[in-house]
Amino acid sequence: MTTRTIGDFRVRCTVVQETPRRYAVQIFTRKVGGNAPEKCWDVPGLAFNNLAAAEQGSLQVFQRINGVRFNGEPEFAHASA
């Protein structure tokens, strides 16, 4: 699990096991201060067959997060056309 602060939000990325041979990546965001609830965001279309590959994919997703919207939704850097 990797964690950092982006703006007013604490962001962490983690790997979850969906089935015995399927892993997915989830992003959690929480507004810093107060008692704000943590929100979970699934990364669509990203699934792995083993834990090592999922952890590497999680790190790559985490590194691409460049902001957080007011509602806690993570924003990603987009490749230029």
C-alpha positions in Angstrom: 0.0 0.0 0.0 1.3 3.4 -0.9 0.1 6.7 0.6 0.6 10.4 0.0 -1.1 13.7 0.4 -2.4 15.5 -2.7 -3.9 18.9 -2.0 -6.4 18.5 0.9 -6.7 14.8 0.5 -4.9 11.7 1.7 -4.6 9.2 -1.1 -3.7 5.5 -0.9 -3.6 2.8 -3.4 -4.0 -0.9 -2.5 -4.4 -4.3 -4.1 -7.5 -6.4 -3.4 -8.1 -10.1 -4.2 -11.4 -10.5 -6.0 -11.2 -14.2 -6.6 -8.4 -16.8 -5.8 -6.6 -15.9 -9.0 -7.8 -12.3 -9.7 -6.4 -9.1 -8.2 -7.6 -5.6 -8.7 -6.4 -2.1 -7.7 -8.4 0.3 -5.6 -7.7 4.0 -4.7 -8.9 5.4 -1.4 -9.2 9.1 -0.8 -10.0 11.0 2.4 -10.1 14.7 3.1 -7.5 15.7 5.7 -8.9 17.1 8.9 -12.2 16.5 10.7 -14.0 13.2 10.5 -14.4 12.9 6.7 -15.2 9.4 5.5 -12.8 7.5 3.3 -14.0 7.0 -0.3 -13.1 4.0 -2.4 -12.5 4.2 -6.2 -12.1 1.1 -8.4 -9.8 1.2 -11.3 -11.9 -0.1 -14.2 -10.4 -2.5 -16.7 -7.3 -3.3 -14.6 -7.1 -6.9 -13.3 -4.1 -9.1 -12.6 -3.5 -12.9 -12.3 -0.9 -12.7 -9.6 -0.1 -10.6 -6.6 3.3 -9.4 -7.8 1.9 -8.0 -11.0 -1.0 -6.4 -9.2 1.4 -4.6 -6.8 3.5 -3.3 -9.7 0.3 -2.2 -11.4 -0.9 -0.5 -8.3 2.4 1.5 -8.0 2.1 2.6 -11.6 -1.5 3.7 -11.1 -0.5 5.6 -7.9 2.3 7.4 -9.7 -0.1 8.6 -12.4 -2.5 10.3 -10.0 -1.8 14.0 -10.3 -4.8 15.5 -8.4 -8.0 14.9 -6.5 -11.4 16.5 -7.4 -13.5 18.2 -4.7 -15.6 15.1 -4.3 -12.5 12.9 -3.7 -12.3 11.4 -7.1 -8.7 10.9 -8.2 -7.5 12.6 -11.4 -4.9 11.1 -13.7 -2.3 12.6 -16.0 -3.4 12.1 -19.6 -1.0 11.4 -22.4 -0.9 14.2 -24.9 -2.2 13.4 -28.4 
